[in-house]
Amino acid sequence: MNDRRRRDGRLPMIAAGMITLLGATAPALRAQPAPSPAPTPPPPLVSPEVLADKRVTFRFRAPNAKEVTVDREGAPKLAMEKDAQGVWSVTTDPLPPDIYGYGFVADGVRLVDPSNSVIIPNLLSKSSALHVPGPACLPWELGDVPHGTLHHHFYRSHVVGDDRDFYVYTPPAYDPHESKRYPVLYLLHGFSDDASGWTAVGRAHVILDNLIAAGKAKPMLVVMTLGYGAPEFVSRGFGVFRDVALRQRNYERYRDALFTEVMPFVETTYRVTADRESRAIAGLSMGGAESLLVGLNALDRFAQIGAFSSGGVPEDFETTFPGLDAKANERLRLLWIACGTEDGLIAANRKLHARLDAKGVKHTMVETPGAHTWMVWRRNLAQLMPLLF
């Protein structure tokens, strides 16, 4: 009992000694400096900025870059200047109202504008979009008119061996429950575009909305397909057109997928008139070549054909269009060919024009100012649509 008391009495003394010992051996606590405030991020840039007089200012933050230019669709590169904050900028002369693709080239590397969320889709090289608004009379400007509907379809192609998509535009008055039927335009995109090209960039649905509302075009369906019959065709870049065998396979399988997969689906799902007089096919660049190759060799299916800046048509006219001569005029309601005078393909299109003339095939050849750009093709489409059906 007494031993226990003595032991319990020593506990406070032992604890006090341990505290003293720890206090002697522990390092002295030092006041910690307050953390540095996080750096203030730079203010966001406004780019592109469309000024009241239609001049456009581009801005790009790249303090370590040595040279930056604006690469705008259909125009020479424009040098930018850097300020003390590392922001490069340049202001253009007034630009005609339109929709332009552009990017920045920083020390040789092409980039989209990080301050602009609107991107032009492309399988090889994406761009940013610049919209310089114009009056309502421009066919691609969104107007206060009745709008049609875009339908997006996906399917497995057994012809090509891949999963693919296509779009269908139905006009404002279209009602799947009514008996009325409509003509249909098959509209093809160019090389490196995807199936969304004619809507995301070409604004085909907006153009047709406006033309229908103005009474300048008949209500019609527009089918916009994926234009590659060989999936590997686009991945090899623009030099792939020199591969004659692959180019031919690309065209032939595209045609077969169109005839056996897309067209039967459209004609059983939508209220379209399934005869040659009510079908048209048109396209730009590679799609222009496909429109000519498919349409002129299938006059039992198409009575109207359009080709904008067509590129990739084989030069052997007799082999490419066997038997095409003046007799085709009895079946061709419209053959419409267009190209920009600054387009690198103008010579090929003029040569095609001369061969058709020599064969006595009636057609319209239209040359407009401009290069190989969407600014030309939107106008081509707006000019073609009132001629259809």
Protein Blocks (a to p, Z undefined) as FASTA:
>chain_A
ZZmmmmmmmmmmmmmmmmmmmmmmpccdddddddddddddddddddddddfkopacdddd
dfkbmbdcdddehiacddddddfkopacddddddddddddddddeehiacddfkbcbdcd
dfkbccddddddddfklmkbccddddddddddddddfknopacdddddddfklcfkbmbd
cddddddddehiafklmmmmnommmmmmmmmmnopaccdddddddfbfbfklmmnojmlm
mmmmlmmmmmmmmmmmmmmmmmmmmmmmpccdddfklgccddehjlmmmmmmmmmmmmml
bcbdcdehiahiafblmlmmghiafklmmmmmbdcddddfkbcklmmmmmmmmmmmmnop
acdddddeddddfklmmmmmmmmmmmgZZ
